[in-house]
Amino acid sequence: MAYPQQAEQLRIMILLAAIAAIVALGTAASLRYGVWGRRISAGLLVCVVALGTHLMAPKINSPEAGAITCLRAINAAQLLYQTSLGHGRYAETLDQLEKSRPPSEAMRGPLVDLRLRRSYRIELVSNGDHYTVTATPLPNPRKALRGTRSFCVAESATIFQDPSGRPPAVERGRCLDTSTPIQ
């Protein structure tokens, strides 16, 4: 198995070779078929560049990105709840928070979607005055559905991460481990 840097270089070389081949074929086709040859070679070139862009794109750990997005959405919903329906207090359950969302927001989907529930356990702890939301990775045999970091957010809106994946420590609506915020 190639090292990541070698695999990256190999992908670049294959992409450049494909582009060079299409340019050569396009030149030959344009000499023989005129405008249609140039159009076909331009179409092939666009397809190869699009495929290369997909291959060269950085791989994002989707479950972790989904968990971070979910925590941000819950935090925004809590602030909206506090200022409108809660009379200065936060929602105490995710269900209460979900039911209080305006129809325009609810149409976008639930705060915690089904795909994320397969990867993370999302928990809201609230006493009305303070709240904390945690996301803890669940064991999943499918690598694409498995997160490695756990997350914690409180009303300060700063999301903190724990690379070990252990459940975040929470006390009185505060994240205790604040050493590694998400940038």
N, C-alpha and C positions, 0 to 999 in steps of 0.2 A: 504494500500500500504506500502510495506517495505521501510525502509530507504536505501540509496545507499550502506552503509557499510553492512547491513544485507543481501541485495540482493547479494552482492559480496560473502559473506560467504556462502550463500545458493548455489550459483553456484559452488563454490569450493567443497562443501560437495557432491553435486550431481555428479560432475566430478570424485571425489575420489571413490564414491560408484560404479559408472559405471566401473571404472578401476578395482576395487576389484572384481566385479562380473565377468568381462571378464577374469581376472587372474584365478579365481576359475573355471569358465567354461573351460578355456584353459587347466588347469591341469586335469580336468575330461576327456576332449576330448582327450588329449594326451595319457592318460592311456588306453582309449578305442580304439582310432583310430591311435595312433602312430604319425608319421610325419605329416600326414594331419591335425590332430587335433591341433598340434602346429602351423601349418601354418595358419589355420583358426583363431585361437585365436590371433596370432600375427597381422593378417590383421584387426581384430576387434579392437584390442588395438590401432593400428595406426589410425583408423578412429575416435575412441573416443578422442584420444589425439589431432588430428587435429580439431575436433569439439570444444574441450575444449579451444584450442588456439584461435579459432575464438571467442568464447564466452567471454574469459578473456581479449581479446585485448582491449586496451583503445579506447574509441569512439572518433573519430576525427570529428570536425565540418567541413564537406567537403566543403561547400560553402566558408568558411573563408580560409581554406587551399588553395582552388582553386584561391581565390582572391590574396593571397600572392604570389602564384606561378606565376600568370598572371602579377603582378606588377614587379616581378623579371625579367620575360621574356621581358616585355616592356622596362625596364631599360637597359637590355643587348642589345636589338635591337636599342635603342637610341644611346648607346655608339658606336655600330658598324656603325650606320648611320653617326654619327658625324665624325668618323675617316675615313670613306671611301667615301660615296656619298655626305655628307652634307658640305664638305669643311670647317669643324670647326663649323658648325651650326647643331642644332637638327631638327628632323622632326617636322612639325607643326600640323599634324593630324595623327590619328591612321591609316587612309587609306593610307596615304603617307608612313608611317612606314611599313605597311603590304606589300605594293607593292615593297619595297626596299629589302625585306628579300631574302637571297640566296635560291636557289631551295631546298637545303638540309634541311634548316630550315622550309621552307614553306610546305614541305611534311609532317612534324610532325603535322600540323594543324594550324588553325588561332591563332593569339596572344590571342584573346578573344573568347573562344568557346561558343557555343549556351547555354550549361548548365549553364555557369557562368553568361550569360546575363539575365537568369531568376532570378538570386539571387542578382546580383550586377550591379550598373551602373558604368562603367569604363569610366573616362574622362581624356583626355590629354589636358593640357593647355600649349602652347608653343609660344614663340615669336622668336624662332630660337637661341637665346643666352642662355636661361634657359627654363626648362620645369618642369612640375609637373604632376604626374598621381595620380588620386584619385579613390578609390573604395568605393562606398556608398551602403549599403544594401537596397534592395527593399522589400517592404511589399509582402509577399507571404503566402498564406493560408497553404501551405504544409511546415511543420516544417523542413523537410529534405532539402528544397531548400532555407531556410531563414538564412541569416547571421545576426549577432548582432553587430559586430564591423565594423567601417569604417577605411580605411587605406589611407596613403598618402606617396608618394616617390618622390624625386627630383633627380637631377644628383649626389647627394652625395651617392646614393644607399641605404641609411638607410630608412627602412620602419617604419613609425610611425603609431600607432593605436589610435583610440578613442573608448573606450568601450561603449559609449552612442549610437554610430551608426549615429550620426549627420554628415552631409557632412563636410569633413575637410576644414578648413580655409586655403586659398591659396592667396599669394600676390607676384607678380613679380617672378613667378617660384620658390617659396619657400613655404614649409609647415610651417605654423605658429605655430601649436601645436606640439612641439618636446619633450613633457614631457614623453611620453611613447613609446620608440622604441621597435620594435620586437627583441627579443633576439635570 
